[in-house]
């Protein structure tokens, strides 16, 4: 079981390298946002596998925090790409 988990960690690390390349070299901003989101998912799965490997549940709280931050970041970047601003402020007051 340990060799399977270590193999999965290595494969995820290799896929993270490919995603980082796409995030830096991406042809458009939307490709970079998708790469950033998939990097977050890869990091979450990497931490989850590490938590199983060391047999603790402490890291699962970090996984939940990273999932929330990844979701909020993806929504913010998508809104910025679509409208040009993240928070609409009314300056008429």
N, C-alpha and C positions, 0 to 999 in steps of 0.2 A: 504494500500500500504506500509506503514511504517513497519508493522509486517512482510510482505513478504521480504522486504529488510533486515531487521534484522535477519530473519531466514536464508536467503541466506548467510549473512555474517558469521553467526555461523557455517553453513555447510562448507563454504570455509575454515574457521579457523580449523575445525576438519580435513578436508582433507589435510591442510598444515602440521598438526602434523603427519599424516600418511606419507606424502611425505618426511618430515625431517627424520623420522625413516628410510625410504628406502634410503635416501641419506647417512646416517651414516652407516647403516648396509648392504647396497647393496653388492651383491656377486661379482660384477665386476665393473670396472671403467665406462663402458658404461651405466650400470644401474644408477650409480651415476650422470652421465651427464644428462640422461633423467629425473631423479628426480629433478636435479637443474633447468632444463628447465621448468618442470611442476610447480616447486615452483615459478619461475618468472611469469608464466601465472596466477597462483593463486593470487600472490601479485598484479598483474595488475588488475585482476577482483575485488579484495578486495578494492583497491583504487577507482576503477570506481564506485562500489556500494556505497562506502562512499561519493563520490562526488555527487551521486544522492540523498543520504540521507540528506546531508547538503545543497543541492540545490545550488551548485556553480560549475563553470566550471574551477576554478583555478587548481584543481587536475588533470585535463585532460592533461595538459602539462607534469606533472610528469609521467603520464601513458605512454605518447609517449616516454619520455626519458628512462623509465624502459624497454619498449619494444625494443628499439634500443640496449641498453646495454645487455639485455638478449639474443638477437639474436647474437650479437658480441661475447659474452661469450660462447654461445653454439658452435658457429663455431670454436672458438679458442680451446676449450677443445676437440672437435672432431678431429681437425687437430693434436693436441698434442697426442691424443691417437693413431691416425693412423700413424703418421710419427715420433713422438718423439720430434719434435721441432715445434714452431709456426711460427717463421720468419726465413727463410733460408737466411743466410748471406754468401756472397762470400768473403773469406779471401785471395784470390789469388793476390790481389793488393799489 
